[in-house]
Amino acid sequence: MPYPSDDARDRPWVMRTYAGHSSARASNELYRRNLEKGQTGLSVAFDLPTQTGYDPDHELAKGEVGKVGVPVSHVGDMRALFDGIPLNEANTSMTINATAMWMLALYVTVADEHGADRASLAGTTQNDIVKEYLSRGTYAFPPAPSVRLITDMIAWTYTNVPKWNPINICSYHLQEAGATPTQEVAYTLSTAIAVLDAVRDSGQVPPEDFGQVVGRISFFVNAGLHFIEEIAKLRAFSQLWDELCRERYGVEDAKMRRFRYGVQVNSLGLTEAQPENNVQRIVLEMLAVTLSRDARARAVQLPAWNEALGLPRPWDQQWALRMQQVLAYETDLLDHDDIFAGSHVMEAKTAAIVEGARAEMAKVAEMGGAVPAVDSGYMKSQLVSSLAQRRMRLESGEDVVVGVNKFTSTEPSPLQAEGAEAIFTVEKSVEEEAARAVAEWRADRDQEAADAALARLREAASTDENLMDATLACAKAGVTTGEWAAALRDVFGSYRAPTGVSAASSGSGEAPEELAAVRARVRQTAEEMGTSSLRMLVGKPGLDGHSNGAEQIAVRARDAGFEVIYQGIRLTPAEIVAAAVQEGVHVVGLSVLSGSHLEVVPAVLDGLARAGADDIPVVVGGIIPPNDAEQLQRLGVHRVVTPKTYSLTGIMGEFVDVVREANGLDSPSPAPVAGA
């Protein structure tokens, strides 16, 4: 969106709602309704198989199809997704990373079919694959080939689709993974340096055009409830980005050095307990990215109040959109210059973040840059440690979350009077229909053309050729998402990112009294069972890459005296069962946040039974509605833990209880779990 002149009323930001579910046609209907309600940009949420490069009929896609977004398996799905939406007028943001090149190719192919001028296409692909190794976990390839995909996209887009933002470098997910404001700024800008250096060094962009490339780099940030600090963080981002563009890359045009960012406020900070409080949380967080004109977001999408409970309904998303519209159109926010200009408080806070970020960026640079710092596990361990310390402050009461660890008495909420109907539920038939549809697509296409396009892609991937044209050819030939990614996996290989757990620290000094008591019970139980230690397997089945919770459970379990086996994300149920049996664990903890718990958890239980290990108790954690929790317990799950149970140390006590119950040991009544 163009910037106004300095003396003009500021223009409203692009207003988006992050949306997509079930199928391309169902999502298209949702997008068209949202546009009719005044939404000014589209934000496409893709399901996990699409994000990680698998078709709906792949083993790892089981239970994940259409759950957290829309499945897009081929150009036919992209046609359906944007049916009736003129792409030459749309501003489309796609939250896609590992398969960003593929989704852009499908989008451009459909635009070509519509007769749209490629130069008119406006929008953003997130495409920050580097941060996927630190937080969301939807990477598909090792870091170096992933940076190559980013580089090729940037080099292709600046001439072919010049209005497109080829990358949205993300601090959003770093904050959710535990980053302090200083770490958030430092690691995000370190990633930007890695990306821009790679583009520059690739030789694909003439030096005289490099300023144009820099000018198309955009960012995607988070905003928490410390909104004064968040404003300072954004001002620090703007200052350091301007400095970086000018000094490192020689960009003289001030417009090309603007810190252009979009935002979604903190979804993982929303609470299951007293979820009506999330409304004011969302509004306050929105203020962080809109109050300061000099650091104002140019695109905003807000979560819905009930996202801690499950998928929001269209009405819930409408409420979130109306929050933006009231702020932009009913207040005088956009009438004034920056209201923080000259504030000594804001200037001091900004300067402190700038100084800390510079120091941390220097440390990352000494390691060789962002990619080596990711590959070594340094960045990940820093984030896991920061989040562990944040959790400790929450449990001690030092950090207050209203309705969770303070002011917990409440009246029944009329917003939840519908019970299970208070959230949107994806029909179970969606996965079967998607699997059948992709099989039919493969059967009906020109197979020789698809095979030839894939062979050409593999050939190009084996050289330093820009992969965008070969990817476009695959899109036009009817290749599927899973086939495109599999072809590149054949050349690039696979990768498992460091978990950060082994090097993480949850604090210093002696353990709190409650944790020391649990540690004593762990030791006592191990002695009674005649084993040197209690062994716990923490597993992330399926494609769910949001590993923050699993990592914190693993760190706290280690601090409580358990011997922890945690192999990271994206494991099949069979792999989890094999590890449980081979490692001789005493309890299995499964973390599922994507809504696939009714598919992947029974698969683990069945696998343990077939392996003769059904005596190993299983505990499940995640965003699990009460009815689903009851069903899982009927199937044999010993405990179900949701975000409402905020005390990790209390959860560790529950794990000890489960082990004792499963082994026929008498157990004294445990202390109540805070928040349970």
Secondary structure as UniProt FT lines:
FT   TURN            6..7
FT   STRAND          14..16
FT   STRAND          18..19
FT   HELIX           24..36
FT   TURN            37..38
FT   STRAND          42..46
FT   HELIX           48..52
FT   TURN            56..57
FT   HELIX           59..61
FT   TURN            62..67
FT   HELIX           75..81
FT   TURN            82..84
FT   TURN            87..89
FT   STRAND          91..95
FT   TURN            98..99
FT   HELIX           100..114
FT   HELIX           118..120
FT   STRAND          122..125
FT   HELIX           129..132
FT   TURN            133..136
FT   HELIX           143..160
FT   TURN            162..163
FT   STRAND          164..165
FT   STRAND          168..170
FT   HELIX           172..176
FT   TURN            177..178
FT   HELIX           181..202
FT   HELIX           207..209
FT   HELIX           210..215
FT   STRAND          218..221
FT   HELIX           227..247
FT   TURN            248..249
FT   HELIX           254..257
FT   STRAND          261..264
FT   TURN            268..269
FT   HELIX           275..277
FT   HELIX           278..288
FT   TURN            289..290
FT   HELIX           293..295
FT   STRAND          299..301
FT   TURN            305..309
FT   HELIX           314..330
FT   HELIX           333..335
FT   TURN            339..342
FT   HELIX           344..366
FT   TURN            367..368
FT   HELIX           370..375
FT   TURN            376..377
FT   HELIX           378..396
FT   TURN            403..405
FT   HELIX           414..416
FT   TURN            417..418
FT   HELIX           419..422
FT   HELIX           429..444
FT   HELIX           447..461
FT   TURN            462..464
FT   HELIX           468..476
FT   TURN            477..478
FT   HELIX           481..492
FT   TURN            502..503
FT   HELIX           513..529
FT   STRAND          535..539
FT   TURN            542..543
FT   HELIX           548..559
FT   TURN            560..561
FT   STRAND          563..566
FT   HELIX           573..583
FT   STRAND          587..592
FT   HELIX           597..610
FT   TURN            611..612
FT   TURN            614..615
FT   STRAND          618..622
FT   HELIX           626..635
FT   STRAND          639..641
FT   TURN            643..644
FT   HELIX           648..662
FT   TURN            663..664
FT   TURN            674..675
//
